[in-house]
Amino acid sequence: MGGKTDLDRVVAYIPPEWKKELEEWAKEDERSMSWLVGKLIERGLQEHRNHQNSAKVVNIH
């Protein structure tokens, strides 16, 4: 696991109970916490983009 990557690092401060829950989730899915958090961020960004695009379409009319 690990190795060189062209990805940037992001640091976030979260409550200990969130960290524990994320660790358990990642372990259940046999993934790293980094992978899981990256996927959650990706999903959140996609939702944000979709919301922005929807707002632009509504404002055109």
MODELLER restraints for C-alpha pairs under 7 A, 6 or more apart:
rsr = mdl.restraints
at = mdl.atoms
rsr.add(forms.Gaussian(group=physical.xy_distance, feature=features.Distance(at['CA:22:A'], at['CA:33:A']), mean=6.71, stdev=0.5))
rsr.add(forms.Gaussian(group=physical.xy_distance, feature=features.Distance(at['CA:23:A'], at['CA:33:A']), mean=6.08, stdev=0.5))
rsr.add(forms.Gaussian(group=physical.xy_distance, feature=features.Distance(at['CA:26:A'], at['CA:32:A']), mean=5.69, stdev=0.5))
rsr.add(forms.Gaussian(group=physical.xy_distance, feature=features.Distance(at['CA:26:A'], at['CA:33:A']), mean=5.46, stdev=0.5))
rsr.add(forms.Gaussian(group=physical.xy_distance, feature=features.Distance(at['CA:26:A'], at['CA:36:A']), mean=6.22, stdev=0.5))
